[in-house]
Amino acid sequence: MKIRNLNSIKSKHWLLILLAVGVLLVGIDSLTDGKTPIRYLTSYTIVPLQKGISNVGAWMNDFSDSYKTLAEMKEQNKELENRVNELTTENIRLNQNQFELERLRDLYKLDEDYSDYEKVGARVIANNGSNWFSDFLIDKGSKDGIKKNATVLAGAGLVGIVTEVNSHTAIVRSIIDDASNVSGMILSTSDTCVVRGDLTELSNGKIPFEKLANNDNVVEVGEQIVTSHISPSFLQGILIGYVSEVNVDANKLTRSGYITPAVDFSKLQEVLVITTTKEELTQSKE
Amino acid sequence: MKRKIITGIIIVLCFLLQTTVFDALSFSHIKPNLLIIVTASFGFMRGKKSGMFVGFICGLLSDMAFGNILGFDGIIFTLIGYGNGFFHRIFFDDDIKLPLALIGISDFLYGVVVYLTAFLLQGDFRFPYYLLHVILPELVYTIVITLVLYQIILYINKKLTKEEQRSASKFV
């Protein structure tokens, strides 16, 4: 009897019911600031499946990698040897600088060091299904020490920021996402700028930057841009990318241009998450 | 009951494929929208009611995994499923043109709504760019995938319908 009643409801009324539920969910979600309990459902149902699929994908990648030809390997070996030589000379030079830096730091009583944050490695297990946003899911969460607004790296470059944390997963918004804004700094001159993710530049593999002061400091193509000291959520001194184009704006007060990011966002498989957030770092000092 | 379980499996499978496998198969950052294909085809294959329930679940799933606002995609997909239900009356199994057109239109509308809500409201007026570089490529890729995925969904639906008719006739 009950089932007959359910079937007799007209589709028009079902539509209204479903829309009402949808609107209700939107309301709850905006009131609770994205912490609706329903969201936790997926982390126990869908996420394990996504993890499985991406593990298979990673395994297949390994499989195809191990069948590279000998010639390719030799060539790569040669390349890498050259690189080692280059890096060794560079390392020596940097070591000398390091000694000098330490001495100067002692003089200035700047004992803080930004270089060794504690990090957690995580695997990317799913990407946003739509073509409009560039956020992705990683397989570590609050149980592994990841917090909201934690900085995410891959290799040596900045990837993005954690926007949402569940117990065993977290969502990361990458810096190429349209909603992303990062306060950057030209490494050589310490001038700050804003690195703004843009969907329209995504296919060119570039990120625009803007609001760089148009002063006497010359910014050349290839210079490094790192996260700045004034950013409220990104830790300082993390490489974002290299300047690939710089122009003076029409107002003659600022400069803008494009960055080639240090990370290849199309092949992101593993990332590193820094477990200390900038907020904690700045608060603990007070 | 069997139909409900199989429909659920189709939805979850498509969602999983979209978030994992198709990310690797994307052409210049564009991937197809499998959930639109599922929602729209259930709409015109089974009618308004099925369409909007499938749409609601698909939308909620994509909301829960990533969506910025929970329930937003749910509403859009519900409406898409319901709208496709209107074409149930003129739908025939062996005609592929109507499904292709309907899925194409659904995907286009979805793209436009996302642009209006997530980009235009933030003062981003570059619609022609998004149309040419996101919405239309996605539409083309989605239609290409439709040619395969739709046949599978249609086949499953045919089989289920046949089975239901058989078991119904047993009771008569």
Interface residues (C-beta under 8 A of the other chain):
Chain A: S11 W14 L15 L18 L19 V21 G22 V23 L24 L25 V26 I28 D29 S30 G34 T36 I38 R39 L41 T42 I46 L49 Q50 I53 S54 G57 I125 A126 N127 N128 G129 S130 N131 W132 F133 D135 L137 I171 D178 L199 T200 L202 S203 S266
Chain B: V12 F15 L16 Q18 T19 T20 V21 D23 A24 S28 H29 I30 K31 N33 L35 G47 K48 K49 M52 F53 F56 G59 L60 L61 S62 D63 M64 A65 F66 N68 I69 L70 G71 F72 G74 I75 T78 L79 Y82 G85 V114 Y115 A118 F119 D124 R126 Y129 Y130 H133 V134 P137 E138
